[in-house]
Amino acid sequence: MVVKVGVAKLGNIASGVMAELLLDERADREDMMTFMATSGTKLQKEDVDRVVTNLKAWQPDFAIVVSPNGVLEGPTGAREDLAAAGIPTIVITDDVTTKKEQFAALKESKFGYIIVKADSMIGARREFLDPIEMADYNGNLVKVLAVTGAFRKLQTELDKVIDQVKAGKKGDEIVLPKIVLNSDNSTKGEFNNPYALAKARAAYEVAQAVAGVNVKGCFMTKEWTDYVPIVASAHEMMRVAAMLCDEARELEKAGDSVIRKPHKKTGEIVSKVALISKPE
C-alpha cells in the first residue's frame, strides 16, 4: 500500500523546512507519498483554516502539524480539527516545555508530538532582520539540526508511524511519538569520534540557548539601541553552532566514519559507514 502523509506548515521553524523531505530524500520511495499545505508566514485563523481544509480534502492516513509555539490557538485548533476528522495527528514544534500547563495538556492528549528544543526562534526585529539575515539564520539552524542528529530522530519517529499504517493500523490503533529532542537523545548513536560527539552536543546546547537570547531581544527589551545587539548576538551564537557542526562532521569524515542511513524504494532503512561501501 501507499501511505498518505499530510503536512500542515503553519508559520516557520527550521524543522518544517525539511519535514517531508527527510522521509524521501531521493524522491524514489514507492510506499508513501506526501502532500504539504502551508499558511506561509502567518498563523491567523483564516490562514490556518485554509491549510486544514486542503489537508482534510486529501484524506491522509496521518497528519503532521509543524509550527512555532505549537500550543498557540492556531496550531492547537488545526490539530483538533484534523483529529475531529479522524486523522491521527503529530505536532512538530520548538521548545514549548517551558509553558508548563499547555505542555502538560499536550502530554496527556491523544496527539503525538516531537519537540525540537534547539529549533530556536529568530531575532525578529525590523532594525536587524531582513530577508537575507532570515535565510542565513535558517541555513545555520538547518545544519545544526541535521548534523547533531535531531533530523534523524525526527525522520525515524515518522517512519515508525508510516510502518504502522503499512502494517494495517488505523486511527487510534496507531502509536504516535511523544518525544522531546535534546542534546542527549538527538546526538545518541550519531557519532563514532568522541570529539565529534562533544562538538555536536555543544552545538545543540548553543542553538537551544539562542531562544532565550532572542526572547530577551524581541519581547523584553524596549529600546532599539539595546535590542539590536542582543538579537545580533543570538544570530552569532547560531553561526558558531553551525561551525561546530562543520567541525564535528569533518572529524567523522577524516575517520571515514560518517553514518549514513538511506531509504530503499520500499521504505526500508539501510545503513553504512565506510564511504566506499554499499548500504545494507
C-alpha positions, -999 to 999 in steps of 0.1 A, spaced: 0 0 0 10 37 -4 8 56 29 -5 92 26 13 116 49 -2 151 51 19 180 63 5 213 76 31 240 78 19 270 99 44 298 100 80 287 100 105 267 121 136 250 107 122 216 113 94 225 89 118 233 61 128 196 59 99 177 75 85 158 44 119 158 26 135 137 53 111 109 46 120 106 9 155 121 4 159 108 -32 122 111 -42 120 74 -51 100 58 -23 71 37 -36 54 30 -2 44 66 7 35 100 -6 32 134 9 10 164 5 20 197 21 -2 228 27 12 259 42 -1 292 57 32 309 47 45 331 74 11 337 91 -7 320 120 -41 338 117 -72 317 119 -82 322 82 -47 311 71 -48 280 94 -84 271 83 -73 272 46 -44 248 53 -66 224 73 -94 224 47 -70 214 19 -53 187 41 -86 171 51 -97 170 15 -67 149 6 -76 124 33 -41 114 46 -35 83 67 -20 107 93 -10 143 95 19 164 108 13 199 120 46 219 120 46 253 136 65 276 161 49 276 195 26 247 189 4 254 219 -9 287 204 -45 289 194 -39 285 156 -18 253 157 -39 239 185 -71 244 165 -55 229 134 -46 196 152 -80 194 169 -98 200 136 -77 172 119 -84 149 148 -121 156 147 -120 144 110 -105 111 122 -69 119 111 -41 109 136 -20 140 141 16 147 152 28 181 164 63 192 155 73 224 172 100 243 191 105 242 228 71 246 245 81 226 276 85 259 295 48 266 291 40 241 318 2 240 317 -1 238 279 27 213 277 11 191 303 -22 192 284 -3 182 252 14 153 270 -20 140 282 -37 144 249 -41 118 221 -18 138 198 17 128 191 45 154 194 81 159 186 95 189 204 129 201 190 145 222 217 173 236 195 148 248 169 151 283 184 131 314 174 147 340 152 158 376 161 127 392 145 134 429 150 130 451 119 162 471 126 181 438 123 162 412 104 160 414 66 152 385 42 189 376 38 196 376 75 165 354 79 176 329 53 212 328 67 200 321 102 177 293 90 205 278 69 227 277 100 199 262 121 191 235 95 228 225 96 227 222 134 196 201 134 209 179 106 244 172 119 235 168 156 211 141 148 178 159 155 166 155 120 175 118 120 154 112 151 125 132 137 127 111 105 129 79 124 99 86 145 78 95 115 90 64 97 77 43 126 42 57 121 44 50 83 54 14 91 24 10 114 0 22 87 16 -2 63 10 -30 88 -27 -22 87 -32 0 118 -57 29 116 -69 57 137 -64 52 174 -45 19 168 -15 39 157 10 47 184 22 83 179 56 96 191 58 117 222 94 129 224 114 159 234 146 162 214 176 175 235 213 173 233 213 138 248 188 119 226 195 139 194 232 130 193 229 95 206 242 69 181 252 96 156 290 97 160 319 74 162 346 100 172 341 112 208 354 147 199 328 149 171 301 139 196 313 166 221 313 193 194 278 182 183 265 183 219 280 218 223 263 229 191 229 217 202 232 234 236 243 267 220 215 265 194 190 258 222 202 288 242 196 311 213 159 311 221 163 327 254 185 354 240 160 362 212 131 362 237 150 389 256 157 409 225 123 406 209 100 408 239 118 421 270 139 450 257 122 482 246 150 505 232 161 496 197 197 506 205 196 479 232 177 451 215 196 452 182 229 440 197 210 413 217 194 397 186 226 401 166 244 382 193 218 354 191 225 350 154 262 349 161 256 321 185 237 301 158 266 308 134 291 294 159 268 263 165 268 257 127 306 260 127 309 234 155 287 211 134 310 215 104 340 206 127 322 175 140 313 163 105 349 168 93 362 147 122 338 119 112 348 122 76 385 122 84 380 88 101 358 75 73 331 70 100 301 91 88 269 72 95 246 71 65 211 56 67 192 60 33 158 47 25 152 20 0 123 23 -25 103 1 -2 108 25 27 132 1 45 161 19 61 196 6 54 229 18 67 266 21 60 297 38 75 327 34 51 322 59 22 332 33 -4 307 6 6 271 -4 -1 244 3 25 229 -29 40 
